[in-house]
Amino acid sequence: MGTSASATSQAAPFAPTHQADHQGNGMAEHRRSLQSVNIHNSKTKSIITNKVAPVVITNNCREEFQIHDKIQSSNYSMGRISDLLPEHYLVLGEFFMVQDIYNRADVLNTTKSHGAPNFRKVKGNYPLFGMGQPSLNGFKQVLQRLQIDGCEEVVFICVREEPVVFFRSDGDFIPYTPRGRENLHENLHDLDRELSAEQIELSIRKELCDFAKLSENMFYVYNDIEHFKDEPQQVQILSEEDIHVTEEVYKRPLFSQPLHRYYRLPLPMEGAPLEKTFDAFVNILRVTPNLSLMRDSSRPLPALLFSCQVGVGRTNLGLILGAIVFHHLQGASESPRQEIQKSEHKLDFQVIELLISHLPKGQQVLDEVDDAIAMCSEMHNIKDAVFENKLKLEGIGEDYQIQGKSTKAYFLQRTLQSLERYVYLLVFNAYLHDQYPQAFPQSFSQWLCMNAWIYRLLACMDSSELSAPASLITDGIRVLVSSKFLATDLLSTAKEMKVANFRRVSKMALYGMAQPNSEALAVVMSYLTDQRRGHSTILWLNLQEELVLEANGQMFTPREPGSLEQPIPVCVQHPQKLQEMELTLKHDILRCEKWLGVITEQDKQMRMFKTCHTIEELFVHQKSVHPGLSYQRIPLSDCCAPKEEVFDQLLEAMKSSLAEDPNCAFIFNCHDGKDRTTAAMVIATLTLWHINGFPECEEDEFVSVPNAKYTKGEFEVVMQVVRVLPEGHRVKREVDIALDVVSETMTPMHYHLREIIISTYRQIKMAKSEADAQWLRLRSLQYLERYIYLILFNCYLHLEKKDSWRRSFSQWMSQVAARAGVYAILNHLGFSEFENPDDSLMARLRFRQLI
């Protein structure tokens, strides 16, 4: 018959249902429907009403269509800010529309003169501009201003991640943003990862039009959220043309300026952008000929204009990125050096020192970033932010709550976020040095995967270097926890050997245990050197990356009061630094001469320590008794894959010891003799097999339990790696045998480095809270990654054996495995059999290192 047309859809994609009765007379609803689609009477010959929807027949009888315009109000939620204010519909099911910019935000007072709040040009001669959020007319004024200043080509980049819509008002369109009732001053972030800000804005506009049709073409907005004087305000919405989304505001004026370009590059409020955001920025450089290193140098550089809400934090980050790019295009600013005053604060962080020492042209990379920061520092300085947050963290006395967090946790997070932002600017500049001259054959994400050592290094951005460990103990912020509390003696060896979980790999001189005190150390050494075992050469490898001391004959380690079982890693470049920190802690504890809080196997107690020794001192004493004893500290992270350098250190230590004595015995310990000790024992087992020969491998036994392939480690991502490796199935089978052999030494623990992967993942469904579920997800991914690294290490041992492993595992991973795509696989790590790995940030190398 005719064409059935729908003027509006009936369901809002975000809003939860709200049960409200908006039933009325059918004819009245049809009249409202006709009014809402504005059908001109001159075109209408007749209207036939029915129970479904009105049918419209045009004058020339050539068109007939049916209007389905009934809006289900029950699909939308209603609410109010307070009992004194009216109830009205809520955007996306829960949010109020609030005017985006408040008067005090324009610190530079440029809205009237330039069209936007905090409009400014950076110091120097680069055509680099920043501003806050303008209205539609304000944006036109900004473009006119730039044109007057001689900017022929403008690349405008909006760095807002939150949705913004613009309401018609007095010949202009004014920006508003959805905000929650609990914090009307703060914009929304991370609304929906699957939808872009533009898509969310379109959904909001659709909802607003529906709300207006349900409320006599009016909708409530808020301009004054301080005093709520004359609030809320009513805005009239007759059609979608009364509401603009960001793209319409910024793109439409560009039609009169063919050399201008607009992009949306969402930047985070805090911390460093995601790799994909850097990729998007690089794509802007790729598609803009005048931003290429091959550009026509006779043409002026394009103006880069960045804008966020107020024009401070995210705009500042965008300006710094722009300044770094211009530096690569044109060199240092022609402005006098005294005009660009650098921050007086030197960021003395180990992660920066390590990064600069490892990066090609490291010092140049740092100087260029510092110059860019100084050029863009009129309203915000990233380096100062790091320093100031660190200063506040160190000055915390009494702890209280800020935004639902303790003062310490709040400023620790702020310090780490600002530090992360600065460090990623260094990394991005290093990327530009490598890739800009080649016209970006690799994206930033791909380049980082090829240089995955950077991710490992960035894991050093932790709390360990933000406060002096000694003062944390003596000031009572952290507590000393006894090894007996941490190391449950599941193997029942403490009675005989004086240390928990002592064990040996069958037919091999490989031993593992928890952390021994001086008494246990003497017992173990006597056991290993007696007539029955007769080990004359012993290499003892301590795997703890946390601080450890013996005090009054007991072993203690510092822990956070709320996370007693979680080690506090101390990120150091050399183990010697760790030993120096333990020595400082020892002296401070003895010097303080006061009662300190400790956690023993029974309860919390207060103790004053009269004797205190570092681990190094314990082994120095034992070496005087047993000259064949050697001791090394190789810090290993708990429950996750060892760093490539750890594999190198373990292999080199074993090679050196075996060169001196082929019958050398190896002993490994961590805090409880379980996770890290087991991982190192597997690495040692594989190494000894490659040196002395592999045992006969039996055929894989048939396992008849459900989902046995997962217990056997046959996950899709594991098999993806196996397919890439030469003789991958054999390499994996050898690792599995080593895991089984080591696991046999600890049967009462019910702990197997391979089987724990799927058992941990299955616990996610039974988690009591979302936080517990995320913790289990992270653990299962870390276990999975560790298993893959053991397979990679065994492959390395096979392939490099002919050269006696002169090339280190670290070098092999970057020079061989990375080119084969191994890091790309690890950067999308997950259980694809059960879920989409990309749904979790933990699938990324970056977030597994930093969490």
N, C-alpha and C positions, 0 to 999 in steps of 0.2 A: 504494500500500500504506500504509505509515505515514509519519510526518514525519521527515525527516533533519535532525538538529540538530547544529551544530558548536559545541563548547564553547570552542575557541580557534582563532585563525588561525595559520597555520604560518610565516609570513614576517614578519620584523621590518623595518619600513620603512627603518631607518637602518643596521642592522648589516651589515657585509661578511661574506661566507661564511667559515666556519672549518671546515676538514675535521677532524671528530672522529668516531670510530666509537662510536656508542651503540646498537648493535644488541643485541637480547635476545629472550627467549622471547615469542611473541605473546600467550599467555594472561597472562603477568606484566604485559605492557604494558596489556592490557585491564583487569586488576585495578586498576592504577594510574590508568587513565582513570576507572573507576567511583569510586575513592576521591576523585579530584580534583574530581568534580562532586557528591559527597556525596548520592547517591541513597539515600533511606531504605529499609531492608529492608521496612518495613511496607507500602510502596507497590509493591514489586516482587514479581511472581508468578514470573517466570522470566527468565533471561538466556541468549540464544542467541549463542554466539561464532562468528565466521567470520573469513575472511582480510582482510576489509575493516575492520569495526568491530563491537563488540558491539551486539546488538539487545535492548532492554529492553521487556518486556511488563508492564504494571501489573496489580494484583490484580483490578480490575474488568474487565480485558480491553478497556477502552475506549481505552487509549492504547498506542501502539507507536512507539518512536522509536529511531533509530540514533545512536550517539555517535562522532563523528569527533574524537578527542582526542589523536591521536598528534602529539607535538611533535617537529619536526625539529631536533635539536640542532646539526646542521651549519649551520643558518642563523645561529648565534650564535658570537661570538668568545670566547676565553678568554685570560686573562693574569694576571700577578702583578706586584706592585709591586717586589719584589726576590726573589732566589733563596732567601731565608730564609723567605719568606711563601708561603702556599698559592696554588695557581692556582684561579681561579674564573671564572664568566661575567662579561662586561663589558657594561655598559649602553651602548646605542647603538653597539655594536661596539668601543668603546675606552676607556670611562670607568669609574672606581671611584666608589662611593657613599660620601661623606664627610659626617660630622655638620656641619651648617651653621654653628653658632655655637660658638666656643671661649670658654673662661671669661674670658680677658683682654679680650675684645671689649667687655664690659659696663663701660665706663669710669665711667658714672654709678651703677653698682651698683643697678639698679632692677628686675632680673628677679624677685627674691623679693617686693619690695614692690608692684610694679605689674604684673608678669606678662610684661614684655618688656625686653630690654636697651636701655639708653640712652633710656628713656621720658622725655619732657620736654614742657613747654609753653613756647612762645616768650615773649619779654619783651613786656610790654604786656598789654592786655585782650582781644586777639583769642582766640577759642576754637580755637587752632591747635596741634596736637600732632604729635610725631614719635617714632619708635621703631625698634628693630631687629626682627629676625624672632622672633616668639613661637611657642611650641608651641600646640596646640589649646586646652589648659587655660589657658595664658598669655593667649591672645587673649580667652577668656571673662572672665578676671580684668581685662583692660584695659577691656572694655566695662562691667563692673560698676563699675570705678573712675570712668569717665566719667559713668556714671549717677549715682553718689554726688555727683560734682561738679556735677550739675545739667544735664548735656548731654542734652537731650531728643532731638535729631536729630544723627546722626553720619554723615558721609560719609567712608568709609574707602577709601583709595587705596593699593594695593600698587604700588610703582614698580620692581619687580624685572623684569628682562628674561630672566633665566636660569631654567631649570626647577627646581622644588623639589617634592619628595615627602615625605610624612610617614609614618614607620613607627610601628606600635602599640608602646607600651612603658610598662609599669606604670601602666595606666589613662590614659595620655596618648598623643598622637601627636607625635613628635619630628621636626623638619625635617632632611632630608639633601639634598645636591646632587651631581650628577655632576661629576667633575673628572678632568683628565688626569694621567697619571703624572709628566710632566715638571714640573708645577706643581700640587701637591695643595692649595695654599693659595688658589688663584685659581679663581673660578667661570667657567663657560662663557658666552661671549657670541657673538652672530651665528651661532647654530647653523644655522638654516634660515630664510631670509627668507620663504618661502612658508607656513611653519607657525607658528602662534602658540605662545607658551610653554605655554598650556593644552593644545594638541594634543600638544606634545612630552611633557608630563607624563603624558598618557594613554598615549602610546606606551611611555614608561618603565615605567609601572605594568603594562602588558600584558607587557612583557619580564620584569619582576621576577616576576610570577606564573608565567610559563613557566620561568624559571630555578629557582624553588622546586620545581616539579613534577619537574624533572630532577635535583634535589638533595635529595630527601627533605624537601621543604617548608621548606628553610632557604636563606638567602642571606647572603653576607658583606658587612659594612659596616665603616667605619673611624671610630673616635672620637678616637683619639690619633695624629695625623700628625706629631707632634714626635718622640716617642720610640718609638712603635709598641709600647708595653707592652700585652701581652695582645691584640694585634691580629692579624688582624681579628676583629670580633665577629660572632656569628651571630644573625640575627633570623628568627623563625618567620613564614612566610607560608602560611596555609591557604586564603585567598580574597582577592579584591580589597578586601574590607572591612578587611583588615589594613594597607592602604596608602591614604592619603588624598592627593589632589592639592590644590593651593592653593585652588582654588575651593570645594572641600568644607569646608575648614577655616574659611574666612572667610565663606561664605554661610550655612551651616547655623545658626550661632548667631543670625543676623539674623532668623530666623523668629519669634523671641520679641520682637523689637524692630522693629515695622513701619515706624518712621521712619528706621531705619538703612539705608544703601546701601553697596554694595561695588563697586569698579571696579579694573581692572588697567591701569596706565598705565606701560608699560616706559620707563624713562629710561636714558640711556647712562651708563656709568661715568665717561667723560671727554667733554669737549666739550659742545656744545649739542644738544638734542633735534632730531629731524627735524621738519619742518613738520607732517607728519601726526600726530605726537605732540602738538604744540600744538593741532591740530584736535580731537583726542580729548579733551583737557582742556577745551577750549571747549564741547564737546558735553556734558560733565558739568555745566558751568554752565548750559547751555541747558535741560537736563531736570530741574534742581533748582530748583523755584519759589522756595525761600528764598534762592537765590543770584542772583536776578534783581534788577535795579535797581528793578523795580516790586513788590518784595516787601512783605509786611505788616510795617512797621517796628515794630509792637508785639510781634512775635514775636522771640525771641532768634535770633542767627545760628546756623546749624548748625556743629557742631564738624567741622573738617577734620583727619583723622588720616592721616599719611603713614608708610609703612614700607618699608625696604629690608632688606638683610641685617644690617648692623651698626647702621644708623640714623644714618649720618654723611653721606657725600657726596650720594647721590641723594635721601635723605630731606631733606637741607638744601635741595636745589634745589626739591623739592616744597613745602617750607615757605615758601620765598621766593615761589613762584608763588601760594600761598595768601595770604600777607601782602599781596601786590600786589592780589589780588582783594578782600580785606577792606577795603583802603584805598579802592577804588572804591565799595564798598558802604556804608562807614560813616565814611570820612574817617580822619584821622590818629589814631594810638593815643592813648587818654586818659591813658596812663602819663606820669609826669614825664619830660621830655626827657633829664635826666641819667641815667635808668635805661638808656636806649638809647644806648650809646656807639658811635659810628661808627668805622670803620677810620681809622687815622691816615695810611694810605697813599693818596696821590692817584695815580690811574692816568693817567699822562701819555702817552697813546697818540693818534696822529693819527686813527685810525679813530673813536675816541670823540668827539674834538673835532669831526670832520666830521659825524658822525651827529647830535650834539646841535644843531649849527648848522643842519642841514637839516630836522630833525623839528619839526612844530608842538609848541609847549610843551616844547621840548627840555630846558631846564634843569629844569622841573618833573618831567618823565619821569625824568631822572637822579636827582634828589633822592628821589623816591619809591622807586626801586629801591634806592638806598643805604640808605634807612630800613628797607626790608624786609630787606636783608642784615644790617643791624645787629641787628634784632629776632631774627633766626634764627641768630645767630653763636655760640651757646654751645659748639658742638662743631666748627664749621667756618665759615670766612669766605672767600667766593669772591674778594673783592678782595685779601685777604691772600695767597691762593694765587697769584694773578697776579703780585703783587709779589715773593713769595718765589721763584717759579720764574724770574722775570726776573733776580733778584739772583744766583741760582745760575748762570744762563746766562752772565752777565757776568763771574762770578768764576772761570770755567773756566780752568785752567792746562793741565796735561798731560791729554791726551785718553785716555779708556779706555772700556771697554764696559759698558753697563747694559742688561740685557734684550735683548742682541743688537744694540744701537745704540751709536754713539759718544756720549760724554757730551754733546757739543754738540747732536747731533741729538735726544737724549732730552729734554733740558731745553728745547730750542727747541719741540719738539712739545708738551710739558707747558704751556709758557707760552702758546702759541697756542691750545691747547684750553681752558685756563682763561679766557683773554681772550675766546674765541668764546662761551663760556657766559655771561659777563657781558654782552657786547654783545647777544646774543639776548634776554636779559632786558629790556634797554632797548627793543629793537624790539617785544617782546611787550607791554610796558607802553604803548608808543605805539599799538599796535593796539587795546588795551583802551580807551584814551582815545577812539579814533575809532569803535569798533564796539559797545562795551558799552552806551552810551545808546540805540543803535538795535536792541538785542536781537540782535546778531550777524547781520546780513544776509549778511555775507561770512565765510567761514572764514579762518583765519590764512593758509593757503596761497593762497587767492584774493586776499586783501588784499596779500600780498607780491608776487604777480604784477602787481597793479595799481600797485604801488610798487616796480617792479623796479630802480629806481636804488639801492635799499638793497643789493641783491646786488652791484652794481658797486662800491659803496662798501666793502662788506665784503671785497672783494678786497685792500683796503689792509692787511688783517691778514697781513702777511708778515714775513719776518725782517729787512727792510731797516731798520726803526726799532728793532730790539732790540739792535743793537750799532753802535758808531760805525764807519763805513766806513773812515776813515783808520787807526784802530788795527788793524783787521783786516788791512790791507796791511802796515803797518810791523811788526806782530807776527808776520807770516808765516802767518796763518791763511788768508788768500786770496792769490792770485797775480795779477800783472798780465799780461794776455794781449795780444800784439801783434795789430793789425788784419790784418796779413798772414797770420797764422795762421788768423784767423776768416773772412776774406773771400777765398775762392778766386776768382781772376780768370777766370771762365768766358767772359767776352766779350772777353778779351785786349785790354783797353784801358789797362792799367797802363803799358805801354811808352810810349805816345803821350801819354796824359792824366795819368799818374802816380797814377791812382786806379782801383780795380777796378770793373768792371761799369758803366762810363759808357754811357748810352744816351739816345735821344730818341724821343718818340712822333711818328710820322710826321705831317707837316703841322701840328704844334702846338708851341708854345713850352713844352713839358713835358720835363724832364730828370730822370734818376735815376742814383744811383751809390752806392758804398760810402762809408764815412767817410774824407774826405780829410785829409791832414796839411797843414801850412802850405804846403809846396811844391806839392802837388796843388791846393790851393785857389787859389793864384796862377795856375797853369796853366789851370784851368777858367774862372776869371774872365777871363783874357786871351782864351780861346777864345770865350766868349759875347759879349764886347764888341768883337771884331775887326770889320773892315769887312764881312765876309761875313754875319755874323749880326746884329751891330749892336744888341744889346739894351742899351738905356740904363737900363732899370729891371728889377731882378731881385729876386725874393723867394726866399730860401733857407730851406727848412723842414727842420729836423733832427728826426727821429722817434725818436731813441733815448731810452729811459726809464732806461737804466743810466748809471753814471758813466763819463766818457770824458776822457782827458787826452793831450796831446802831451808826450812826455818824450824828450829827446835827438833830436828830429826824427821820432820814431815815435809812432803812435797806440796807446794802451793802454786797456784796460778791466779792472776787477777781475772775477775769476771764482773759483768754488769749485774747488779742485784736482781733485776727482773729476768735475766737470761743466764742462769747459772750454768747450764749445760752447753751454752754456745761459746766456743773459743773466741777470744778477741785477737785477731791476727795483727801482727805488727809488720807493715810492709817496709822492708829494707832491701837495699841493693846487695849487701853482703852480710852473711851470717855473723861476721865479726861485729857489725853494728848492733845486732840483736844481743850479743853477749855483753857489749858495752852498756846497753840499756838495762840489762839484768844487774850488772855491777852497780849502776847508779841507783837502781831500785833497792838493792841490798843495803847500800850505805845510808840511803834515806830512811829505810825502815829501822835500822839500828840506831840512827841518829835521833829519830823523832822521840824515842823514849816515852811512848804512850801506848795505851791499850788500843788494839786494832780489831775491827770486826772480821771474823773468819767463819767459814762454813766447813764443818767437819762432817764425818759420816753420820753423826747423830743430829746435830742442830747447829744453830748459829751461836757462836761464843765470842767473848772478848779475850784477846791474848796479848801479852807483851813478849816480844821475841828477844832472847839473849844471844842466840847463835843464828847465823844466816849464811848460806853458801850458794853460789851460782852453780849451774850444772858443770860448767867448764872446770870449776875448782874441784868438784867431786871426781872428775875423770883425771885431772892432773895428779891427784892423790893415788888413784888406782894404777896409773901408769908407773908410778914409782914402785909399786908392788909387782906389777905385771908389765915388764918392758915391751912385750909384744902387742900391747893394746894401742890401737889408734882410734881417735875420736873425731867425728865430723858432724857438723850441724847442717842439714839440708832441709830448710823449711818447706813443708808441704801443706797445702790447703786441705781442710777437712771436707770429706764427702763430695769432692769434685775432681775433675781431671787435673793431673799435675801440669804445671807449665812446661813448655818444651825445654826450658833451661833446667828444670828439675830432672828430666830424663837424662840430659847431658851430664849433669853432676853425678847422678847415681851410676851411670855407665862408666864415667871416667874414674870415679872412686874405686869401683870394682876392678876395672882393668889395671889400675896402678897397683892395687893390693895383690892381685893374682900374679902380676909380673914379678913381684918380690917373693911371693909364696903361693904356689898353685893350690895349696891346701888351706888357704886362709878361710877363717869362719867369718860370717857376716851376721850382725845383730841389728835389728830395727826396733825402734820404739816410738810411740806417740803418747798422748795422754792416757789412753785406755787400752792400747795394744790391739785395737779393732780395725777401724776404717783405713787410716793412713798407713798403719803398719802392714796391713794385708795388701794394699795396693803396691807398696814398695817391695814386699816379698814376692809378688807376682812378677814385677819388673826384674827382680834379681833372678828369679827362677828362669825366665826366658833368656836372660843374659848368659847364665851358666850353661843352659842347654846349647846355646849357639857356640859357646867356647868348648865345652866338654862333649857335646853330642846329645841328640834328642833321644828320649826313651822310645821304645816301640809304641806306636800309636795304634790303639785298637779301633775297630770300626765303631761308628756312632751307634750307641745302643738305642733300641726302640723304646720311646717313652709314651705310655698310653694315657697320661693324664690330659684333661681338657686344656686346649691352647698350649700344648707342650712347646711349640715352636718359639713362643715368647719366653718361656723359662730357659730355652736354649739360646736366647739372644737373637733370634731370627726376625728382628723388626725390619720394617721396610727400609728405614734410613740406614740401618747397619748393613743390610744386603746391598744397598746402593753403593756404599763404600767398598764392600767386598768385591763387587763387580768391577770396580775401577782398578783395584790393586792386582798386580801380577800374582798369579796363584792365590787369589784372595781367599778361596774356600779353605785351602790348606793353612794359610796364615791364621784365619779365624779359628780353625779347629785346634791348632797348637795353643792359642791363647786360652781356649776353653779347657784344654787339658791342664794347663798351668793353674787356672782358676780352681779346677776341681782338686788338684793336688794340694794347693795351699788351703783350700776350704776344709780338707780332711783333717787338718791340724786343729780345727776349731769347731768341731761338730756341735758341742753343747751350746755354742753361740747362735746356731741356726742363722749363720751369716755367710752369704755367698755374693761376691761382687757382681755376678751376672744375674742371679735370680732375684736380687733385691730390686732390680729395675722395675719389673712388672708388678712385684708385690707392693712396692711403694706407689706406683701409679694407680693400682686398684683401690688403694685407701682413699683416694681423692673423693670418691662418691660417698664415703662414710664420714667425711670431715664434718666437724661440728660447727665450723664457721667458714666464711669466705677466706679469712686470713690463713686458717689451717689448710684449706684447699690449695691456696696459692703456694704455701710453703711446701706441701707435698708435691705439687706440680714441679716446682723448682728442683727439689731433691731428685725426683725421678729423671728429669732432664739432665741433671749433673751426673747421675749414675750412668745414664745412657751415653753421655759424652765421654766419660772416663773409659767405658768399655770400648768405644770406638778408638780412643787414643791408644789403648793397649794393643789393639789390632794394628794400628798404624805404626806403632813402635816395633812390633814384631816384623812387619813388612820391611821397615828400615833396617833392622838387624840382618835380614836376609840379603837385601840388595846391596848394602854397604860393607858386608863382611869381607868381601874380596880385597878391600882397601883398608882393612883393620879399623873400620869406622873412623877414619880420619876426618871425614865430613860429619859434623855434629848433627844430631836429630833436629835441632832448631834450624840449621841451614838446609837440611833435607826437606823439612816441612815447607819452608819459604821458597826454595829453589825447584823442588820437584812436586811435592804433594799439592801445593797451592795452585800450580799451573794445571794440575789434573782436576781442579775444581773441588778439592776436599774442603777448603774453608767455606766455599759457597754452600756446600751441603751442611756444614756445621752452623751456618748462618740461617738455616731454615730447619733447625732441629726440632723434631717432635714425633708424636705417635700418630702418624698419618693413617694408621689402621683404624683409629678410633675418633679422630678429630682433625680439624684443619689446623696445622701448626701455626699458621700466620695469625690465628685468632688471639694468640698470646705473645706479648713482647718478649717473653722468656725464650722464644724460639731463636732470638737474635743473640749473636755472640756478645754484643755490647751489654745487654741487660743481664745475661747470666754472669758476667764478670762483676757488674756493679752492685748487684742485689746482695 
